[in-house]
């Protein structure tokens, strides 16, 4: 089995999809009526977008130094429980544009 594959479990009537990479744990939860394949796709898209933005250096130190990027990725994936995007390249691209706009306004 692939050790980087997401695992699925049920906890308190919630589906929990999780993935452990190095010293980080990624979790997506949904009600027991949610589609676990869709939730797994959300987790994989989020993880891949974070990996793209962090240049595949995914560890605790890098994550803490780039927590703003991770939060932007999460913001691009889900809004108030609605899944907006699961394509990692699209998520990473939108986050890159937001980072450029933010740094431009700070430098002005």
BALOBA-1460 file (C-alpha; in Angstrom, 3 decimals):
// residues 108
<rec num="1" residu="x" x="0.000" y="0.000" z="0.000"/>
<rec num="2" residu="x" x="1.008" y="3.593" z="-0.656"/>
<rec num="3" residu="x" x="2.050" y="5.146" z="2.661"/>
<rec num="4" residu="x" x="1.150" y="8.639" z="1.352"/>
<rec num="5" residu="x" x="-2.401" y="7.597" z="0.465"/>
<rec num="6" residu="x" x="-5.285" y="9.074" z="2.422"/>
<rec num="7" residu="x" x="-7.008" y="6.934" z="5.038"/>
<rec num="8" residu="x" x="-10.738" y="6.981" z="5.754"/>
<rec num="9" residu="x" x="-12.491" y="6.406" z="9.075"/>
<rec num="10" residu="x" x="-15.778" y="7.236" z="10.830"/>
<rec num="11" residu="x" x="-15.668" y="9.206" z="14.096"/>
<rec num="12" residu="x" x="-18.816" y="10.370" z="15.943"/>
<rec num="13" residu="x" x="-20.977" y="10.063" z="12.802"/>
<rec num="14" residu="x" x="-18.451" y="12.043" z="10.754"/>
<rec num="15" residu="x" x="-16.325" y="10.817" z="7.892"/>
<rec num="16" residu="x" x="-12.682" y="11.671" z="8.521"/>
<rec num="17" residu="x" x="-10.187" y="11.548" z="5.672"/>
<rec num="18" residu="x" x="-6.608" y="11.977" z="6.829"/>
<rec num="19" residu="x" x="-3.090" y="11.896" z="5.504"/>
<rec num="20" residu="x" x="0.168" y="11.911" z="7.446"/>
<rec num="21" residu="x" x="3.247" y="13.356" z="5.723"/>
<rec num="22" residu="x" x="6.488" y="13.633" z="7.670"/>
<rec num="23" residu="x" x="5.529" y="15.433" z="10.906"/>
<rec num="24" residu="x" x="2.280" y="16.958" z="9.563"/>
<rec num="25" residu="x" x="-1.265" y="15.613" z="9.702"/>
<rec num="26" residu="x" x="-3.904" y="16.729" z="7.178"/>
<rec num="27" residu="x" x="-7.601" y="16.106" z="7.928"/>
<rec num="28" residu="x" x="-10.869" y="16.675" z="6.060"/>
<rec num="29" residu="x" x="-14.148" y="15.909" z="7.803"/>
<rec num="30" residu="x" x="-17.735" y="15.680" z="6.628"/>
<rec num="31" residu="x" x="-21.045" y="14.331" z="7.785"/>
<rec num="32" residu="x" x="-21.708" y="10.614" z="7.407"/>
<rec num="33" residu="x" x="-23.993" y="11.472" z="4.473"/>
<rec num="34" residu="x" x="-21.098" y="12.998" z="2.486"/>
<rec num="35" residu="x" x="-19.343" y="11.229" z="-0.370"/>
<rec num="36" residu="x" x="-16.001" y="9.984" z="0.966"/>
<rec num="37" residu="x" x="-14.461" y="9.930" z="-2.520"/>
<rec num="38" residu="x" x="-15.282" y="13.608" z="-2.965"/>
<rec num="39" residu="x" x="-13.803" y="14.400" z="0.453"/>
<rec num="40" residu="x" x="-10.666" y="12.424" z="-0.443"/>
<rec num="41" residu="x" x="-10.421" y="14.438" z="-3.683"/>
<rec num="42" residu="x" x="-10.640" y="17.667" z="-1.674"/>
<rec num="43" residu="x" x="-7.868" y="16.490" z="0.657"/>
<rec num="44" residu="x" x="-5.631" y="15.421" z="-2.224"/>
<rec num="45" residu="x" x="-6.217" y="18.686" z="-4.116"/>
<rec num="46" residu="x" x="-5.436" y="20.730" z="-1.013"/>
<rec num="47" residu="x" x="-2.330" y="18.697" z="-0.232"/>
<rec num="48" residu="x" x="-1.047" y="18.884" z="-3.818"/>
<rec num="49" residu="x" x="-1.642" y="22.665" z="-3.955"/>
<rec num="50" residu="x" x="0.285" y="23.126" z="-0.708"/>
<rec num="51" residu="x" x="3.082" y="20.937" z="-2.076"/>
<rec num="52" residu="x" x="3.216" y="23.071" z="-5.234"/>
<rec num="53" residu="x" x="3.354" y="26.344" z="-3.283"/>
<rec num="54" residu="x" x="5.971" y="25.004" z="-0.829"/>
<rec num="55" residu="x" x="8.056" y="23.448" z="-3.620"/>
<rec num="56" residu="x" x="7.505" y="19.908" z="-2.245"/>
<rec num="57" residu="x" x="9.182" y="20.761" z="1.069"/>
<rec num="58" residu="x" x="6.400" y="19.677" z="3.378"/>
<rec num="59" residu="x" x="7.506" y="19.594" z="6.998"/>
<rec num="60" residu="x" x="6.491" y="21.340" z="10.198"/>
<rec num="61" residu="x" x="9.044" y="24.170" z="9.969"/>
<rec num="62" residu="x" x="8.199" y="24.988" z="6.340"/>
<rec num="63" residu="x" x="4.461" y="24.783" z="7.100"/>
<rec num="64" residu="x" x="4.745" y="27.189" z="10.045"/>
<rec num="65" residu="x" x="6.826" y="29.657" z="8.035"/>
<rec num="66" residu="x" x="4.246" y="29.566" z="5.233"/>
<rec num="67" residu="x" x="1.052" y="29.236" z="7.239"/>
<rec num="68" residu="x" x="-0.440" y="32.193" z="5.341"/>
<rec num="69" residu="x" x="-0.015" y="30.280" z="2.067"/>
<rec num="70" residu="x" x="-1.643" y="27.189" z="3.574"/>
<rec num="71" residu="x" x="-4.592" y="29.246" z="4.819"/>
<rec num="72" residu="x" x="-4.964" y="30.814" z="1.366"/>
<rec num="73" residu="x" x="-5.011" y="27.323" z="-0.160"/>
<rec num="74" residu="x" x="-7.724" y="26.227" z="2.266"/>
<rec num="75" residu="x" x="-9.665" y="29.406" z="1.476"/>
<rec num="76" residu="x" x="-9.528" y="28.597" z="-2.250"/>
<rec num="77" residu="x" x="-10.746" y="25.025" z="-1.705"/>
<rec num="78" residu="x" x="-13.709" y="25.517" z="0.645"/>
<rec num="79" residu="x" x="-15.951" y="28.426" z="1.601"/>
<rec num="80" residu="x" x="-18.537" y="27.943" z="4.360"/>
<rec num="81" residu="x" x="-18.631" y="24.203" z="3.756"/>
<rec num="82" residu="x" x="-19.007" y="24.503" z="-0.019"/>
<rec num="83" residu="x" x="-16.295" y="22.907" z="-2.132"/>
<rec num="84" residu="x" x="-15.076" y="25.486" z="-4.630"/>
<rec num="85" residu="x" x="-12.045" y="23.837" z="-6.237"/>
<rec num="86" residu="x" x="-10.138" y="20.550" z="-6.113"/>
<rec num="87" residu="x" x="-7.609" y="21.046" z="-8.924"/>
<rec num="88" residu="x" x="-4.220" y="21.612" z="-7.286"/>
<rec num="89" residu="x" x="-2.830" y="23.703" z="-10.156"/>
<rec num="90" residu="x" x="-5.837" y="26.040" z="-10.114"/>
<rec num="91" residu="x" x="-5.646" y="26.420" z="-6.318"/>
<rec num="92" residu="x" x="-1.885" y="27.068" z="-6.343"/>
<rec num="93" residu="x" x="-2.270" y="29.540" z="-9.218"/>
<rec num="94" residu="x" x="-4.938" y="31.584" z="-7.425"/>
<rec num="95" residu="x" x="-2.843" y="31.625" z="-4.243"/>
<rec num="96" residu="x" x="0.212" y="32.799" z="-6.209"/>
<rec num="97" residu="x" x="-1.803" y="35.689" z="-7.690"/>
<rec num="98" residu="x" x="-3.103" y="36.664" z="-4.236"/>
<rec num="99" residu="x" x="0.453" y="36.597" z="-2.862"/>
<rec num="100" residu="x" x="1.669" y="38.862" z="-5.662"/>
<rec num="101" residu="x" x="-1.183" y="41.321" z="-5.086"/>
<rec num="102" residu="x" x="-0.575" y="41.322" z="-1.318"/>
<rec num="103" residu="x" x="3.149" y="41.966" z="-1.654"/>
<rec num="104" residu="x" x="2.508" y="44.722" z="-4.192"/>
<rec num="105" residu="x" x="0.178" y="46.583" z="-1.832"/>
<rec num="106" residu="x" x="2.617" y="46.170" z="1.064"/>
<rec num="107" residu="x" x="5.507" y="47.588" z="-0.909"/>
<rec num="108" residu="x" x="3.451" y="50.615" z="-1.982"/>
